[in-house]
Amino acid sequence: MRTVQAFTGEERAVRLYREALENTYKYGRKAGLTKGLGLGSMHCVLFLSWALLVWFTSVVVHKDIADGGKSFTTMLNVVIAGL
């Protein structure tokens, strides 16, 4: 800091630093938006597939195709295997 002040270049140093921060800020916003949309889409698909699995299991139990215990065990196996 003393070197910058000694040669009266503080305005230039501040301007260059601000420009470097603006470029980094723009890149950070784009990267954050991209990562957020990607992660949000992935979670949407994941939770919708789990909802479909629970609904289908309830239909199977309601129509007496299988009992609740076996259906629940199968549902948990599918969810854990998908992880």
Sequence and secondary structure as in RCSB ss.txt:
>XXXX:A:sequence
MRTVQAFTGEERAVRLYREALENTYKYGRKAGLTKGLGLGSMHCVLFLSWALLVWFTSVVVHKDIADGGKSFTTM
LNVVIAGL
>XXXX:A:secstr
 HHHHHTT HHHHHHHHHHHHHHHHHHHHHHHHHHHHHHHHHHHHHHHHHHHHHHHHHHHHHTTSS HHHHHHHH
HHHHHHH 
